[in-house]
Amino acid sequence: MEELGDVPDDWTDEKVLKRIADDRWERELASRARGNQEQTTQGVNKQDRGVLTFANRLWNEANHGDLIIVPPDGWKEHVLIGEILTEAGSISRVEARDGEYEGTFFGRRVKWLTSVSKTELTPDLISVLHSRAAVFTIPRNLKEEVYRHAYGNFVYDGAYTAEFRTEKERFTAEDSAVVGTWLNAMDVLRNSLRNGDPRLDASLADLGLETLPASEAAELKIDIQSPGEIFVRTVGPFALSLMALFALSGCSAEVVDKNAVTVKLKHVGAGDHSVEVAVEKDVNAMKTALGEQRIEKSGQLVKRAENNALVSTNATLKSVP
């Protein structure tokens, strides 16, 4: 693509389209030279215009932080999910091989986050990925599923989702009771705080066994597999607050009780920074309401979940001097 020059800002659609058509024709001639049948003709065609649309959307429209999903051809292969690392219009040049062709390619820098087996995707998402279009947008109602595979813990469209992993081959009734008691205790306390009542007279065990009205507990959704994940999804910061409270079990109850907690989150693309403030405020309200004694009991339950049920999160704890 030397004739386009080294400054992408100077490229016009007309120049790029001509280069696309010329590239296709060069490949066609090379294919014929190997004895293959004629496939295309010289000059710009519909396929070339589709490639131009693809290039423009990838180069100039996709934003920093947007996710790219690359579906495989076969059912046994994995879907790749990557995060764009550069701003729109920032085009990188690389020398690479594509099948029998080796030459210069232009694109965006991407960090590949994960690869997911098709068997782990919902039928709706699989159906969308079978599109014949080179580039297409995932429907809004399926984006949350993509974020779950890419990040595990995220905020999207007002919903907060946290992932707790268990590596245990057989998640027992005792494991379920420990994790369920801790989660329910936190949920009961959160709902009580909404009404201005920290429930200081109730033990953590009492809170863990208390029944919440369906209308109040409906925000908490848990899906346990073994081994696998425990997903907590809430409207509001509570799901991510649970991750922070889980990690705080690594500190002494006295230290947690007497010090404020600072929360740092990774922001992707145009992520809302107010989310960090909301989670931090919620965590500090929860740990203050717990008090030193219940923080100690909470830590004991979390340690049982970590040691016996092999439960973990991506939340990390960092002490400040």
Secondary structure, DSSP 8 states (H G I E B T S, - for coil): -GGG-S-GGG--HHHHHHHHHHHHHHHHHHHHHTT------SS--HHHHHHHHHHHIIIIIS-TT-EEEE--SSTTSEEEEEEE-S-TT--EEEEEEETTEEEEEEE--EEEEEEEEGGGS-HHHHHHHT-SSSS----HHHHHHHHHHHTSSEEETTEEEEEEEE--SS--HHHHHHHHHHHHHHHHHHHHHHTT---TTS-HHHHHH----HHHHTT----B-SSEEEEEEEESTHHHHHHHHHHGGGS-HHHHHHS---------TT--THHHHHHHHHHHHHHHHHHHHHHHHHHHHHHHHHHTS-EE-S-------
